[in-house]
């Protein structure tokens, strides 16, 4: 897989809420990340097949295919991607399944983006040490 993002760390944001995507992309780009958006799981899978993203940040509940199913497919395509999830439903019974499927951290909406960015940096550093 090639990356369209050169040497910048890259994030794919997946959420069916365009406002959330737009806000996160603006913040992540300002922090030096190369950021792309997918508004559903199908578009996310297409982008992940074409590009080598460092981070996937997906919503837990979306129309048609939810975040959990997306995560399972993504880990098959790119097992090295660091996966985070956002949810407005922290008591969802699928939370433990998400962690078992490879999610590093689940951010409860509303969340502090500053905290999210710190966790991103730590997880990227961990992955770089392993490689």
N, C-alpha and C positions, 0 to 999 in steps of 0.2 A: 504494500500500500504506500502511496506517496502522500505527501502533505502539501496542501496549497498554502500552508502557513509559515513556510521557511523554518526559522529556528525558534519562533515564538511558541510558547505553550498555548495549546488550543483547547477551546471548550465548545461543546455542542449543547445548546440549551433547548430542551424539548418541553413545550407546554402549549396547550390549545388556547391559552389566554395571551393574545398578542401584546397587551400592555405589559404584562410581566416579562415577556421575552424582550421587548424593546428596552425596558428599564435595565434589565440584567446585562444585555449586550452593551449598552452605553457605559455601564459601570465597569464591566470586565475589560472592554476595550481601553478605557481610560487607565486601567491598571496594567496595561501592557499585554493582555492576552489577545489572541486572535479568536474571535467568537463568531459562531454561526448559529442559525435558528432552524428548528423544525417544529411545525405546529401539530404534528401527529407522528405516531410511531412508524408508519410506512415511510414518510419522508426522512425520518431520522435514520432508519436502516439503510436507505439509499445513500445518504451522506456518509455514513460510517463505512460502507463498502467502498467508497471512493476516496476517503481521506482518513488519515491516521490521527484521530483526535487523542489528546491526552486525558481529557475529562469529559464525562457525560453528566449533565445535570438534567434530570427529568422529573416531571410531575408524576405523582402516583396515580392520579385518576384523569384519564382523557377519553374522548369519544373513541369508539370502536376498539382499539387495542390499548390497554392500560400500561402504566409504567413498569409493572412487574413483568409482564410478558415481553416488553421491549428489552428490559435488562437481560432476560434469559437469552434472547436472540443476539444481543450485542456481545455478550461474553463469548458466544460461539464465534463471532466474526473477529473480534479484537479482545483477546483475553487479558491484554495489558492495560486496557483503558480503566481509568479510575472512575468509579460510579458513585454519584450522589443523587439523592432523591429529595423532592420537596413534597410536602403534603399539608393539606388543611384538615386532615383526618388522622391525628396522632394515635387514636385508639383503634385504628383499622386492624383487623385480625391478620392482615397480610404483611404487617410490619416485620415480624420475625422472619417470614419467608423472604422478604426483600434483603435483609441482612445475610441470610443463608445463601442467597443468590449472588452475592458479591457487592452489595451496597456498602460503602464505607461509612456513610453518615446520612441520616435523614433529617432534613431541616424542616421544622414546623413553621408553617405560615401563620402570621408574619414572622420573618426572620431578620436578623441583622446581617447585612451583606458583608460588613467589615469582619465579622466572625467567620463567615463562610470563606472569605478570601484567605484568612489565616489558615484555616483547615486545608484549603486547596494547596497552599504553599508547603505545608507540612507533608501532605500525602505525596506531592510531586517529589519532594526531597527524599522521602522514604523509597519511592520507586526508583529514583536515580541511584541510590545506594545499592539497591539489589541488582541493578544492571551493570 
